[in-house]
Amino acid sequence: MKDGIDWAEVGAGGRFEKIVSVLLSTLHPDSERIDGAGGDGGRDHQLRVDGELHLWQSKYFLRRLSESSTRKNQIMESLNVAAGLQPDSWTLVTPMVPNPTERGWLDNVAADYPFPVIWRGSDWIEARLAEHPSIVRHFMGPNDQYVQLIRELREHEEALVDGLPAARRRIEELAAKINESHPFFTFDFSVQNGQIANVSLRPKNRSFGKDYPMTVSFTMVSGSASAELEESLRSALDWGTAVELPSSYVRNVTVTGPPGLGGTHDTADIAIGSVPQEPVDVSMRMVIRSPDGQHLAALPARLFARRSALRGVTLEGRDTTGVVEARIRLDTRENRFTLSLNVEWSSQLMLPGAALPILRFLRHADSPNTLSFSIGDALTTNPVAFPEGLSVPEATLLLVEGLDRLQTVVGEPFPVPMEWTEEDQRQVRRAVQLLDGYRVPSGIESITMEVTDLQNVTDTFEQSLTSTVRVVPEEPYVAHVAGHDFDLGPYTIEIVGARLGSPSSVDGGYRLGVYPPTGSRIEIVLGATQPGCADE
């Protein structure tokens, strides 16, 4: 590095593009290399971050652009293709440093594009490589330091086993140096009972895991006891989920990887981590239809994660509240999809108005109805049957609708109770019926009134075939739900076809009991309206 890099030698076999890609992946861990087998779209490397797209294009030009009539055309072709992706920047990377004439040409070209066009030459590449010498060692010479560090790690492990606790600190120091020395992987070592118990490798960049993979082969002990593990392993390989295989079920382990960490083992505990999810942000709509195709309910949602594996792609989504979670698996082998829904209310405290769209959707979430997904504007899945246990009873929906109405009328919002008492339910039903103008049972068996002219009252009742007694209490009607009071205003107690009880004397007059006819009830109605009656 002191006298610069001989790029003429390095470029053989396409190593220049690989070096630039590894350097960019190291500088931008969230970036990724683009495989140009089917056309690279005007970029060899890209970074998506904070809604922006940054592109890099490597060109192995050792000499001046003027020495070949095609070089400027190659640059323009890549730039024009990349412009179709609407990037936020496009950077040309070459092993030669542009002279003022070449840089001026690209600056003039850049004026025709709405994004920055940048040229990075070997001076920039070598300056960045000097900050990451492990990349230079990997590509431009044997990685002697890394191999020596692995050898020292094994020697200190033996010293630790022999009873030298001071070696533990040295092992930790060596592990840190090993991480610094290797350009592609991070190594995690754990020491237990005087030995290195676990070695975990993690790609430093998501491209490294694909471009420089490790391989592990092993045999699983078959039998009924291992059937569940075999299914979990199959899912891990097909769909990128995590699985742990205890050594009692694993035999004949062969590992290929960085020098010093490969080898063969009779048995081992194997843990396969899940494939990292890629963030996405795509609108989705879940639709429920009846067997005859009638639209019953819909719920908007968004896809937020994608995981790609051997068998296909898994998409994760949820509705805007987070209560309903959806998982869609697109099986590329069989050209079909499967889906599952999960509903979790336990950690959600929601106002009735926010919960109602979910409840109306789940009210229809059972057989024989079917579910389909629309993803963005491009894909509408075929309908599939519902998993069991997702639907909610209509009574629950009606209770929350009633609570929402009460809160709107009175202006007293609070979250839907996680637990409904029977009295809460009764109070909501009664209040909704009263708001609808119906009469509801009062819950009392009689009313008492005091009169001074007993004969006049008695004659009035005897002359009327359907005497109606109305009493307006001084206090308003109040519904009590989940510790909250809903003041619905004045109300009237009514007894239709009232009959009198036996009078009793009191100071200055008489006390009379008023009763409903046999088989009838005393009812109440809000205000003075009485459009009908309803049973509780």
PyMOL commands that set and color helices and strands:
alter all, ss='L'
color gray80, all
select helices_A, chain A and resi 7-10+12-27+36-38+65-67+71-83+100-110+122-130+133-140+144-161+166-181+206-211+224-239+247-249+352-362+394-410+422-435+454-463
alter helices_A, ss='H'
color red, helices_A
select strands_A, chain A and resi 32-33+45-49+52-58+89-93+117-120+185-192+195-203+215-220+243-245+250-256+263-265+270-272+278-289+295-308+312-319+324-331+336-343+370-375+379-380+384-385+438-441+447-451+468-471+478-481+484-487+491-496+499-500+504-506+509-515+523-526+532-533
alter strands_A, ss='S'
color yellow, strands_A
deselect
rebuild
show_as cartoon
